[in-house]
Amino acid sequence: MELLKQKIRDEGIVLGEQVLKVDSFLNHQIDPKLMFAIGEHLAALFAAAGVTKVLTIESSGIAPAVMAAMKLDVPLIFARKRKSLTLQDDLYTHKVYSFTKQEESEVSVARKFVQADDVFLVIDDFLANGEAALGMARIVEQAGAKVAGIGIVIEKSFQPGRKRLIELGYRVESLARIASLSNGQVAFVE
């Protein structure tokens, strides 16, 4: 997706060889037009997959996921990282480790939102080691539902997430695949 790649080139900030900061359009401030385009693109990739619901993890995946869900005309569910007074019981949960935050979280989805006959499109903002995407897929599978595929906004292809998810049998579609962040420069997989 060239529009996304250009935004990364123009506004992404390389923080070492492992981290790309995109807080000006995805992770803190949101570019709504870009998110709309991302959602349309992800929806088009999975249009024939029979998707009945979209699933993401709070918070940075919500903007692209809501746009994809809107285009697919299906509900969006977001897995919660923190329990609240209203989200305590009757949950599907899975532990995920965040590469960027360097911490483990238990993500949760209320069981009433995941049915065995659902087909989910899992969407995440970044793919590094695949922990978040795999955690969401495992939640879907706990309910006996199906994962149509995993849509990623930005993939760090030099990390093992894609390979791991594909080896486990998941379809992975990434809109921008980064080959390297060496020497402070973003190099894309062509």
N, C-alpha and C positions, 0 to 999 in steps of 0.2 A: 504494500500500500504506500504509494509514493508520497502522498500528503503527510502521512505519519512519519515517514523517514525524513522528510524535509523539516518537520517540526523538531524531530530529535536532533538533526544537524544544527538547526538554528538556535534551539533553546535548551537542549540537553547539556548537562554538566557532568563530565567524567570525573569521578572521585576515586582515583586509583584504577587498578586493572580489573576490578570486580563489580564496581557500583556505578550506575548511571542515575543521576538525579534529574527527574522530569517533573518537578513540583510546580512549574509554571503553567502546565497544561493537563496534568493527570493526577498527581499525588497530593496536591494541596489546593492549588487553583485549577479550575476546570475550564477547558476550552469547549463550550457546548457544541459549536459547529463541527469541531474535530470529533467529539464523542458521537455525534449523530452519524457522521461518515463512518466511523469505526463500527458502530452498531449495525448500520446498513450492510457493511461489508461482511461482518460476522454472520448476520442473518442470511445473507445470500449464500455463503459457504455451506450453511447447514439447512437451507430451505427444504431440501428433499429428504431430510433425516427424520421427519415425523416428530419434531420437538414439541413437547407439551408444556415444558417449564424451563426457565433459565435459573441457574444457581451460581452465585459468586460468594466471596467472603468480604465482610465489611473491611475497609471502607473504600479503598481505591478502585476496586473492581465494580462498584455499584454504577458509576456513570456510564461506562461502556455497556455494562450488562442491561441496564434499564433501556438503553436505546435499541439493543438487539432484541430484547423481549417485546418492546413496542412494535418493532418492525415484523417480528414473528407472530404478534398478536397473542402472546402467552404471558402468564404471570412470571414475575421475578421473585426469587427467594434469595435472601442473603444470609449466609451462615454467620452467627454471632461469635465474636471472640471472647466476650465477657458475659457472664450470666447476670441477669437482672431480676428484680422482684417479679416480673411478668414472664420470665423464661427460666423456669426451675426444673420442671418435671416433664416426663413424656417426650424425651429428646433423643435424636440421633446425634452422637458425638464422635469426634475423632481428634487425636492430637496431631498438630502440625508444627513443624519447626520453621521459623522465618529466617531465611538467609540474611535479609537486609536488617532485621531488628535483632538478630542473634538471640532469639528467645522462642520457647515453646508455648503454644496456646492450645487450649482445648476448644475446638469450634463446635457449635451446636446449631441444629435445625429442629424446630418443632415437628414431631412425627405427623401431625395433622396436615402438613403441607407437602408430604412426600408419599405418594401412593405407588403401589406395586406396578400399576399399569402406566406410570409416567415415563416419558423419555426426556432426559435432561441434556441441555447444552450447558456445560460448565465453562464459565468465563473468569479469567484472572488477568490482572494488569501486567504482571511479570512472570516469566518462567525462568527459574534458575536451576534448582535441584529437583523441582517437581513436587515438593512437599504439600503445598496448598492445593494444587490441582488434584493430586492423589487423595488428599484428605476429603475433598468434596466428592470425588468419585466414590470413595469408600462409604460416605454417608448415603449416597444414592443407592449403592449396592446393599447396604444394611436393610433397606426397605424392600429389596427385591425389584427395584426399578432399574431402568436401563440408562446408560450414559451414551448419548449419540456421538459425543465428541467433546473436545476441550479446545476452546478458543482463547488465544493469548494475544494481548495487545503487543507486548514487547518480550521477545525471547532472547536470553543470553545463550546463544548456541554453543559457546565455549564451556558451558557448564552442563552437567549430565541429565538435566530434567527431561528434555525431549526424548532422548534415547531410552531413558527409564520408562516413560509413559508409553512409548511405542512398543517396547518390549513386553509391557503388560497388556498390550492389545488395544490401547486407546487410539482413536484418531485425534491428531493434534494439528491445529491450524493456527499459525502465528502470523500476525500482520507485519511485523518488523522483526527480522532475525539478525541479531548482532553477532558478528564473527569474533570481534575483538574490541577491547577498550584500551589497548596498548598505547603508550606515549601520549595519553590524554586525548586520543582521537577515536571516534566511533567508526568502525568498519563493519559494513553489513555483509551478510551472506548473500551472494548473488545467484 
